[in-house]
């Protein structure tokens, strides 16, 4: 189920939820094996400390420790490999909302979905009871369909 260099696994419940949404998911913490094709992706990010991103649009946002899932797409040059190489990098100049979260994350894991849609992924995951929207509009400022492209995974008892 897992491929690529890694230092941590997502929690089993999170991996299972993704497997219920994405056919044969592959979990990567290194972009080298990700295809340079267009598609969507899930970016799993673990925050071990709370975070107040330095973003004007989210001036009062405080993200609590936990596992976050960002739904994105990469249909430009280099496709998913190029985009996810950036997202998985531990250091970068912030460009997108999710960069602030990925810079603070202790764990970054990518799940590529060749030919996929970030909005379809978001709709499927956000309808599950173990996900909530921590910041409406986060990562989806150019999307008219989704309330956000960022989800917080929480274990349901």
C-alpha positions in Angstrom: 0.0 0.0 0.0 2.9 2.4 0.7 5.6 3.4 -1.6 8.4 5.9 -1.7 10.8 6.9 1.0 9.0 7.6 4.3 9.5 8.3 7.9 5.9 7.8 9.1 2.7 6.2 8.1 -0.8 7.8 8.2 -3.0 6.4 11.0 -4.7 3.1 9.8 -8.1 4.7 10.0 -7.1 7.6 7.7 -5.4 5.2 5.3 -8.6 3.0 5.3 -10.8 6.1 4.6 -8.6 7.1 1.7 -8.6 3.5 0.4 -12.4 3.7 0.4 -12.3 6.8 -1.7 -9.3 6.3 -4.1 -8.8 3.0 -5.9 -5.5 1.4 -5.0 -4.0 4.4 -3.3 -0.2 4.8 -3.2 1.2 6.8 -0.3 4.4 8.7 -1.1 6.7 10.9 1.1 9.0 11.4 -1.9 7.9 12.6 -5.3 10.4 10.6 -7.4 8.0 7.7 -8.0 4.9 9.9 -8.7 3.9 10.0 -12.4 4.5 13.3 -14.2 0.9 13.1 -15.4 -2.0 15.5 -14.8 -4.3 14.7 -12.1 -5.6 15.3 -8.6 -3.9 14.4 -5.3 -4.4 14.2 -1.6 -1.8 15.8 0.6 -1.8 14.3 4.1 -0.2 16.7 6.6 0.4 16.0 10.3 0.6 19.0 12.6 2.1 18.2 16.0 1.6 21.8 17.3 -1.1 24.3 16.7 -0.5 26.7 13.8 -1.6 30.2 13.0 -0.9 30.6 9.3 0.4 34.0 8.3 -2.4 34.7 5.8 -4.5 37.9 5.6 -7.7 36.0 4.6 -7.3 33.7 7.6 -6.1 36.2 10.2 -8.0 34.5 13.1 -7.4 30.9 12.0 -5.8 28.5 14.4 -5.2 25.0 13.2 -5.0 22.5 16.0 -2.6 19.5 16.1 -3.8 16.5 14.0 -4.0 15.1 10.5 -5.1 17.3 7.7 -5.9 16.3 4.1 -5.6 18.8 1.3 -7.3 18.1 -2.0 -5.4 19.6 -4.9 -4.8 19.2 -8.7 -1.9 19.5 -11.0 -2.6 19.6 -14.7 0.3 22.0 -15.7 3.9 21.2 -16.8 5.4 18.3 -14.8 1.9 17.3 -13.6 1.6 15.7 -10.2 5.3 14.9 -9.8 6.3 18.5 -10.0 3.5 19.8 -7.8 4.0 17.1 -5.2 7.7 17.5 -5.2 7.1 21.1 -4.1 4.4 20.2 -1.5 6.6 17.4 0.0 9.7 19.7 0.3 10.4 20.6 3.9 11.5 24.2 2.9 10.0 26.5 0.3 8.8 30.1 -0.1 5.1 30.1 0.6 3.0 30.5 -2.6 -0.3 28.8 -1.9 -2.4 28.5 1.3 -1.4 24.9 1.8 2.3 25.9 1.8 1.9 27.4 5.2 0.5 24.2 6.5 3.1 21.9 4.8 6.0 24.0 6.1 4.8 23.4 9.6 3.9 19.8 9.2 6.0 17.1 10.8 4.8 14.5 8.2 3.9 15.1 4.6 2.4 12.2 2.5 1.0 12.4 -1.0 -1.6 10.3 -2.7 -1.6 10.9 -6.5 -4.9 10.3 -8.4 -4.0 10.4 -12.2 -6.8 12.1 -14.2 -8.7 12.8 -10.9 -10.6 15.9 -9.7 -9.8 17.7 -6.5 -13.5 18.6 -6.1 -14.6 15.0 -6.5 -12.0 13.9 -3.9 -13.1 16.7 -1.5 -16.8 15.8 -2.0 -16.2 12.2 -1.2 -14.1 12.7 1.8 -16.1 15.7 3.3 -19.2 13.5 3.3 -17.6 11.1 5.7 -18.3 11.5 9.4 -14.6 11.4 10.3 -13.7 14.6 8.4 -14.5 18.3 9.2 -13.8 21.6 7.5 -11.4 23.5 9.7 -11.2 26.6 7.5 -13.9 27.5 4.9 -12.3 28.8 1.8 -8.8 27.4 2.6 -7.1 26.3 -0.6 -10.2 26.8 -2.7 -10.3 30.5 -3.4 -10.5 29.7 -7.2 -13.2 27.0 -6.7 -16.9 27.7 -6.9 -18.0 24.2 -6.0 -16.2 23.4 -2.7 -16.5 25.0 0.8 -12.8 24.4 1.2 -10.1 22.0 -0.1 -8.7 21.3 3.4 -10.1 18.7 5.8 -9.3 17.7 9.3 -9.4 14.0 10.0 -10.8 13.1 13.3 -11.5 9.6 14.7 -15.1 8.9 15.2 -15.9 6.8 18.3 
